[in-house]
Amino acid sequence: MKNRKGPKLLEREKYNSTLSDKMVEVKDTDSNIFNIWPYVSKLKSAKVLSKKIKDNDLVYKIYRDSTEKFEHILLSTEDKNNFVTIIVNKKRKKTIGYSILDSDEKYELRSNIA
């Protein structure tokens, strides 16, 4: 019997290695976007993504690094400003893993209430 691996949560160091100084937003008209849907199904099965969000509302933004090797696909979650990011190696045509992005925390968007 085949050992089925679930989606891989990337460690911060590995995630950071896929970033470049200039990440460029990919327009949804770009036809060279990686097919994430099989991986999205795995994320839903592993309960990383909610099944309540419709697929056509799932993709928030897509970014590519300056070398066009890596693609970061931000998926919406039920929590505003929180995203599941799928990281893809475009050159190898495979998914590397995923990361959780809390943009409130990362970019200090939460207001401090005394």
MODELLER restraints for C-alpha pairs under 7 A, 6 or more apart:
rsr = mdl.restraints
at = mdl.atoms
rsr.add(forms.Gaussian(group=physical.xy_distance, feature=features.Distance(at['CA:6:A'], at['CA:42:A']), mean=6.70, stdev=0.5))
rsr.add(forms.Gaussian(group=physical.xy_distance, feature=features.Distance(at['CA:6:A'], at['CA:46:A']), mean=6.93, stdev=0.5))
rsr.add(forms.Gaussian(group=physical.xy_distance, feature=features.Distance(at['CA:7:A'], at['CA:42:A']), mean=6.36, stdev=0.5))
rsr.add(forms.Gaussian(group=physical.xy_distance, feature=features.Distance(at['CA:7:A'], at['CA:43:A']), mean=6.24, stdev=0.5))
rsr.add(forms.Gaussian(group=physical.xy_distance, feature=features.Distance(at['CA:7:A'], at['CA:97:A']), mean=6.33, stdev=0.5))
rsr.add(forms.Gaussian(group=physical.xy_distance, feature=features.Distance(at['CA:8:A'], at['CA:97:A']), mean=4.72, stdev=0.5))
rsr.add(forms.Gaussian(group=physical.xy_distance, feature=features.Distance(at['CA:8:A'], at['CA:98:A']), mean=6.17, stdev=0.5))
rsr.add(forms.Gaussian(group=physical.xy_distance, feature=features.Distance(at['CA:9:A'], at['CA:97:A']), mean=5.79, stdev=0.5))
rsr.add(forms.Gaussian(group=physical.xy_distance, feature=features.Distance(at['CA:9:A'], at['CA:98:A']), mean=5.09, stdev=0.5))
rsr.add(forms.Gaussian(group=physical.xy_distance, feature=features.Distance(at['CA:9:A'], at['CA:99:A']), mean=5.72, stdev=0.5))
rsr.add(forms.Gaussian(group=physical.xy_distance, feature=features.Distance(at['CA:10:A'], at['CA:97:A']), mean=5.83, stdev=0.5))
rsr.add(forms.Gaussian(group=physical.xy_distance, feature=features.Distance(at['CA:10:A'], at['CA:98:A']), mean=5.79, stdev=0.5))
rsr.add(forms.Gaussian(group=physical.xy_distance, feature=features.Distance(at['CA:10:A'], at['CA:99:A']), mean=5.75, stdev=0.5))
rsr.add(forms.Gaussian(group=physical.xy_distance, feature=features.Distance(at['CA:18:A'], at['CA:70:A']), mean=6.12, stdev=0.5))
rsr.add(forms.Gaussian(group=physical.xy_distance, feature=features.Distance(at['CA:19:A'], at['CA:65:A']), mean=6.20, stdev=0.5))
rsr.add(forms.Gaussian(group=physical.xy_distance, feature=features.Distance(at['CA:20:A'], at['CA:65:A']), mean=5.40, stdev=0.5))
rsr.add(forms.Gaussian(group=physical.xy_distance, feature=features.Distance(at['CA:20:A'], at['CA:66:A']), mean=6.35, stdev=0.5))
rsr.add(forms.Gaussian(group=physical.xy_distance, feature=features.Distance(at['CA:22:A'], at['CA:65:A']), mean=6.32, stdev=0.5))
rsr.add(forms.Gaussian(group=physical.xy_distance, feature=features.Distance(at['CA:22:A'], at['CA:66:A']), mean=5.80, stdev=0.5))
rsr.add(forms.Gaussian(group=physical.xy_distance, feature=features.Distance(at['CA:23:A'], at['CA:63:A']), mean=5.84, stdev=0.5))
rsr.add(forms.Gaussian(group=physical.xy_distance, feature=features.Distance(at['CA:23:A'], at['CA:64:A']), mean=5.43, stdev=0.5))
rsr.add(forms.Gaussian(group=physical.xy_distance, feature=features.Distance(at['CA:23:A'], at['CA:65:A']), mean=4.56, stdev=0.5))
rsr.add(forms.Gaussian(group=physical.xy_distance, feature=features.Distance(at['CA:23:A'], at['CA:66:A']), mean=6.12, stdev=0.5))
rsr.add(forms.Gaussian(group=physical.xy_distance, feature=features.Distance(at['CA:24:A'], at['CA:63:A']), mean=5.26, stdev=0.5))
rsr.add(forms.Gaussian(group=physical.xy_distance, feature=features.Distance(at['CA:24:A'], at['CA:64:A']), mean=5.25, stdev=0.5))
rsr.add(forms.Gaussian(group=physical.xy_distance, feature=features.Distance(at['CA:24:A'], at['CA:65:A']), mean=6.30, stdev=0.5))
rsr.add(forms.Gaussian(group=physical.xy_distance, feature=features.Distance(at['CA:25:A'], at['CA:62:A']), mean=5.74, stdev=0.5))
rsr.add(forms.Gaussian(group=physical.xy_distance, feature=features.Distance(at['CA:25:A'], at['CA:63:A']), mean=4.35, stdev=0.5))
rsr.add(forms.Gaussian(group=physical.xy_distance, feature=features.Distance(at['CA:25:A'], at['CA:64:A']), mean=6.44, stdev=0.5))
rsr.add(forms.Gaussian(group=physical.xy_distance, feature=features.Distance(at['CA:26:A'], at['CA:62:A']), mean=5.33, stdev=0.5))
rsr.add(forms.Gaussian(group=physical.xy_distance, feature=features.Distance(at['CA:26:A'], at['CA:63:A']), mean=5.45, stdev=0.5))
rsr.add(forms.Gaussian(group=physical.xy_distance, feature=features.Distance(at['CA:26:A'], at['CA:64:A']), mean=6.66, stdev=0.5))
rsr.add(forms.Gaussian(group=physical.xy_distance, feature=features.Distance(at['CA:43:A'], at['CA:49:A']), mean=5.57, stdev=0.5))
rsr.add(forms.Gaussian(group=physical.xy_distance, feature=features.Distance(at['CA:44:A'], at['CA:50:A']), mean=6.07, stdev=0.5))
rsr.add(forms.Gaussian(group=physical.xy_distance, feature=features.Distance(at['CA:44:A'], at['CA:51:A']), mean=6.14, stdev=0.5))
rsr.add(forms.Gaussian(group=physical.xy_distance, feature=features.Distance(at['CA:49:A'], at['CA:77:A']), mean=6.75, stdev=0.5))
rsr.add(forms.Gaussian(group=physical.xy_distance, feature=features.Distance(at['CA:50:A'], at['CA:77:A']), mean=6.94, stdev=0.5))
rsr.add(forms.Gaussian(group=physical.xy_distance, feature=features.Distance(at['CA:58:A'], at['CA:75:A']), mean=5.24, stdev=0.5))
rsr.add(forms.Gaussian(group=physical.xy_distance, feature=features.Distance(at['CA:58:A'], at['CA:76:A']), mean=5.18, stdev=0.5))
rsr.add(forms.Gaussian(group=physical.xy_distance, feature=features.Distance(at['CA:59:A'], at['CA:74:A']), mean=6.06, stdev=0.5))
rsr.add(forms.Gaussian(group=physical.xy_distance, feature=features.Distance(at['CA:59:A'], at['CA:75:A']), mean=4.65, stdev=0.5))
rsr.add(forms.Gaussian(group=physical.xy_distance, feature=features.Distance(at['CA:59:A'], at['CA:76:A']), mean=6.29, stdev=0.5))
rsr.add(forms.Gaussian(group=physical.xy_distance, feature=features.Distance(at['CA:60:A'], at['CA:74:A']), mean=5.40, stdev=0.5))
rsr.add(forms.Gaussian(group=physical.xy_distance, feature=features.Distance(at['CA:60:A'], at['CA:75:A']), mean=5.32, stdev=0.5))
rsr.add(forms.Gaussian(group=physical.xy_distance, feature=features.Distance(at['CA:60:A'], at['CA:76:A']), mean=5.75, stdev=0.5))
rsr.add(forms.Gaussian(group=physical.xy_distance, feature=features.Distance(at['CA:61:A'], at['CA:73:A']), mean=6.12, stdev=0.5))
rsr.add(forms.Gaussian(group=physical.xy_distance, feature=features.Distance(at['CA:61:A'], at['CA:74:A']), mean=5.25, stdev=0.5))
rsr.add(forms.Gaussian(group=physical.xy_distance, feature=features.Distance(at['CA:62:A'], at['CA:71:A']), mean=6.96, stdev=0.5))
rsr.add(forms.Gaussian(group=physical.xy_distance, feature=features.Distance(at['CA:62:A'], at['CA:72:A']), mean=5.69, stdev=0.5))
rsr.add(forms.Gaussian(group=physical.xy_distance, feature=features.Distance(at['CA:62:A'], at['CA:73:A']), mean=4.47, stdev=0.5))
rsr.add(forms.Gaussian(group=physical.xy_distance, feature=features.Distance(at['CA:62:A'], at['CA:74:A']), mean=6.07, stdev=0.5))
rsr.add(forms.Gaussian(group=physical.xy_distance, feature=features.Distance(at['CA:63:A'], at['CA:71:A']), mean=5.63, stdev=0.5))
rsr.add(forms.Gaussian(group=physical.xy_distance, feature=features.Distance(at['CA:63:A'], at['CA:72:A']), mean=5.06, stdev=0.5))
rsr.add(forms.Gaussian(group=physical.xy_distance, feature=features.Distance(at['CA:63:A'], at['CA:73:A']), mean=6.45, stdev=0.5))
rsr.add(forms.Gaussian(group=physical.xy_distance, feature=features.Distance(at['CA:64:A'], at['CA:70:A']), mean=5.76, stdev=0.5))
rsr.add(forms.Gaussian(group=physical.xy_distance, feature=features.Distance(at['CA:64:A'], at['CA:71:A']), mean=4.43, stdev=0.5))
rsr.add(forms.Gaussian(group=physical.xy_distance, feature=features.Distance(at['CA:64:A'], at['CA:72:A']), mean=6.26, stdev=0.5))
rsr.add(forms.Gaussian(group=physical.xy_distance, feature=features.Distance(at['CA:65:A'], at['CA:71:A']), mean=6.60, stdev=0.5))
rsr.add(forms.Gaussian(group=physical.xy_distance, feature=features.Distance(at['CA:69:A'], at['CA:89:A']), mean=5.78, stdev=0.5))
rsr.add(forms.Gaussian(group=physical.xy_distance, feature=features.Distance(at['CA:69:A'], at['CA:90:A']), mean=5.15, stdev=0.5))
rsr.add(forms.Gaussian(group=physical.xy_distance, feature=features.Distance(at['CA:69:A'], at['CA:91:A']), mean=5.56, stdev=0.5))
rsr.add(forms.Gaussian(group=physical.xy_distance, feature=features.Distance(at['CA:70:A'], at['CA:87:A']), mean=6.86, stdev=0.5))
rsr.add(forms.Gaussian(group=physical.xy_distance, feature=features.Distance(at['CA:70:A'], at['CA:88:A']), mean=5.52, stdev=0.5))
rsr.add(forms.Gaussian(group=physical.xy_distance, feature=features.Distance(at['CA:70:A'], at['CA:89:A']), mean=4.76, stdev=0.5))
rsr.add(forms.Gaussian(group=physical.xy_distance, feature=features.Distance(at['CA:70:A'], at['CA:90:A']), mean=5.59, stdev=0.5))
rsr.add(forms.Gaussian(group=physical.xy_distance, feature=features.Distance(at['CA:71:A'], at['CA:87:A']), mean=5.78, stdev=0.5))
rsr.add(forms.Gaussian(group=physical.xy_distance, feature=features.Distance(at['CA:71:A'], at['CA:88:A']), mean=5.07, stdev=0.5))
rsr.add(forms.Gaussian(group=physical.xy_distance, feature=features.Distance(at['CA:71:A'], at['CA:89:A']), mean=6.62, stdev=0.5))
rsr.add(forms.Gaussian(group=physical.xy_distance, feature=features.Distance(at['CA:71:A'], at['CA:90:A']), mean=6.69, stdev=0.5))
rsr.add(forms.Gaussian(group=physical.xy_distance, feature=features.Distance(at['CA:72:A'], at['CA:85:A']), mean=6.12, stdev=0.5))
rsr.add(forms.Gaussian(group=physical.xy_distance, feature=features.Distance(at['CA:72:A'], at['CA:86:A']), mean=5.73, stdev=0.5))
rsr.add(forms.Gaussian(group=physical.xy_distance, feature=features.Distance(at['CA:72:A'], at['CA:87:A']), mean=4.78, stdev=0.5))
rsr.add(forms.Gaussian(group=physical.xy_distance, feature=features.Distance(at['CA:72:A'], at['CA:88:A']), mean=6.52, stdev=0.5))
rsr.add(forms.Gaussian(group=physical.xy_distance, feature=features.Distance(at['CA:73:A'], at['CA:85:A']), mean=5.33, stdev=0.5))
rsr.add(forms.Gaussian(group=physical.xy_distance, feature=features.Distance(at['CA:73:A'], at['CA:86:A']), mean=5.07, stdev=0.5))
rsr.add(forms.Gaussian(group=physical.xy_distance, feature=features.Distance(at['CA:73:A'], at['CA:87:A']), mean=6.52, stdev=0.5))
rsr.add(forms.Gaussian(group=physical.xy_distance, feature=features.Distance(at['CA:74:A'], at['CA:83:A']), mean=5.89, stdev=0.5))
rsr.add(forms.Gaussian(group=physical.xy_distance, feature=features.Distance(at['CA:74:A'], at['CA:84:A']), mean=5.85, stdev=0.5))
rsr.add(forms.Gaussian(group=physical.xy_distance, feature=features.Distance(at['CA:74:A'], at['CA:85:A']), mean=4.43, stdev=0.5))
rsr.add(forms.Gaussian(group=physical.xy_distance, feature=features.Distance(at['CA:74:A'], at['CA:86:A']), mean=6.56, stdev=0.5))
rsr.add(forms.Gaussian(group=physical.xy_distance, feature=features.Distance(at['CA:75:A'], at['CA:83:A']), mean=5.39, stdev=0.5))
rsr.add(forms.Gaussian(group=physical.xy_distance, feature=features.Distance(at['CA:75:A'], at['CA:84:A']), mean=5.12, stdev=0.5))
rsr.add(forms.Gaussian(group=physical.xy_distance, feature=features.Distance(at['CA:75:A'], at['CA:85:A']), mean=6.01, stdev=0.5))
rsr.add(forms.Gaussian(group=physical.xy_distance, feature=features.Distance(at['CA:76:A'], at['CA:83:A']), mean=5.18, stdev=0.5))
rsr.add(forms.Gaussian(group=physical.xy_distance, feature=features.Distance(at['CA:76:A'], at['CA:84:A']), mean=6.77, stdev=0.5))
rsr.add(forms.Gaussian(group=physical.xy_distance, feature=features.Distance(at['CA:77:A'], at['CA:83:A']), mean=5.66, stdev=0.5))
rsr.add(forms.Gaussian(group=physical.xy_distance, feature=features.Distance(at['CA:81:A'], at['CA:102:A']), mean=6.27, stdev=0.5))
rsr.add(forms.Gaussian(group=physical.xy_distance, feature=features.Distance(at['CA:81:A'], at['CA:103:A']), mean=5.42, stdev=0.5))
rsr.add(forms.Gaussian(group=physical.xy_distance, feature=features.Distance(at['CA:81:A'], at['CA:104:A']), mean=6.20, stdev=0.5))
rsr.add(forms.Gaussian(group=physical.xy_distance, feature=features.Distance(at['CA:82:A'], at['CA:101:A']), mean=5.63, stdev=0.5))
rsr.add(forms.Gaussian(group=physical.xy_distance, feature=features.Distance(at['CA:82:A'], at['CA:102:A']), mean=4.50, stdev=0.5))
rsr.add(forms.Gaussian(group=physical.xy_distance, feature=features.Distance(at['CA:82:A'], at['CA:103:A']), mean=6.01, stdev=0.5))
rsr.add(forms.Gaussian(group=physical.xy_distance, feature=features.Distance(at['CA:83:A'], at['CA:100:A']), mean=5.95, stdev=0.5))
rsr.add(forms.Gaussian(group=physical.xy_distance, feature=features.Distance(at['CA:83:A'], at['CA:101:A']), mean=5.02, stdev=0.5))
rsr.add(forms.Gaussian(group=physical.xy_distance, feature=features.Distance(at['CA:83:A'], at['CA:102:A']), mean=6.49, stdev=0.5))
rsr.add(forms.Gaussian(group=physical.xy_distance, feature=features.Distance(at['CA:84:A'], at['CA:98:A']), mean=6.72, stdev=0.5))
rsr.add(forms.Gaussian(group=physical.xy_distance, feature=features.Distance(at['CA:84:A'], at['CA:99:A']), mean=5.84, stdev=0.5))
rsr.add(forms.Gaussian(group=physical.xy_distance, feature=features.Distance(at['CA:84:A'], at['CA:100:A']), mean=4.74, stdev=0.5))
rsr.add(forms.Gaussian(group=physical.xy_distance, feature=features.Distance(at['CA:84:A'], at['CA:101:A']), mean=6.12, stdev=0.5))
rsr.add(forms.Gaussian(group=physical.xy_distance, feature=features.Distance(at['CA:85:A'], at['CA:98:A']), mean=5.37, stdev=0.5))
rsr.add(forms.Gaussian(group=physical.xy_distance, feature=features.Distance(at['CA:85:A'], at['CA:99:A']), mean=5.13, stdev=0.5))
rsr.add(forms.Gaussian(group=physical.xy_distance, feature=features.Distance(at['CA:85:A'], at['CA:100:A']), mean=6.14, stdev=0.5))
rsr.add(forms.Gaussian(group=physical.xy_distance, feature=features.Distance(at['CA:85:A'], at['CA:101:A']), mean=6.83, stdev=0.5))
rsr.add(forms.Gaussian(group=physical.xy_distance, feature=features.Distance(at['CA:86:A'], at['CA:97:A']), mean=6.03, stdev=0.5))
rsr.add(forms.Gaussian(group=physical.xy_distance, feature=features.Distance(at['CA:86:A'], at['CA:98:A']), mean=4.43, stdev=0.5))
rsr.add(forms.Gaussian(group=physical.xy_distance, feature=features.Distance(at['CA:86:A'], at['CA:99:A']), mean=6.66, stdev=0.5))
rsr.add(forms.Gaussian(group=physical.xy_distance, feature=features.Distance(at['CA:87:A'], at['CA:95:A']), mean=6.07, stdev=0.5))
rsr.add(forms.Gaussian(group=physical.xy_distance, feature=features.Distance(at['CA:87:A'], at['CA:96:A']), mean=5.59, stdev=0.5))
rsr.add(forms.Gaussian(group=physical.xy_distance, feature=features.Distance(at['CA:87:A'], at['CA:97:A']), mean=5.59, stdev=0.5))
rsr.add(forms.Gaussian(group=physical.xy_distance, feature=features.Distance(at['CA:87:A'], at['CA:98:A']), mean=5.72, stdev=0.5))
rsr.add(forms.Gaussian(group=physical.xy_distance, feature=features.Distance(at['CA:88:A'], at['CA:94:A']), mean=5.83, stdev=0.5))
rsr.add(forms.Gaussian(group=physical.xy_distance, feature=features.Distance(at['CA:88:A'], at['CA:95:A']), mean=4.34, stdev=0.5))
rsr.add(forms.Gaussian(group=physical.xy_distance, feature=features.Distance(at['CA:88:A'], at['CA:96:A']), mean=5.45, stdev=0.5))
rsr.add(forms.Gaussian(group=physical.xy_distance, feature=features.Distance(at['CA:89:A'], at['CA:95:A']), mean=6.13, stdev=0.5))
rsr.add(forms.Gaussian(group=physical.xy_distance, feature=features.Distance(at['CA:89:A'], at['CA:96:A']), mean=6.44, stdev=0.5))
rsr.add(forms.Gaussian(group=physical.xy_distance, feature=features.Distance(at['CA:104:A'], at['CA:110:A']), mean=5.48, stdev=0.5))
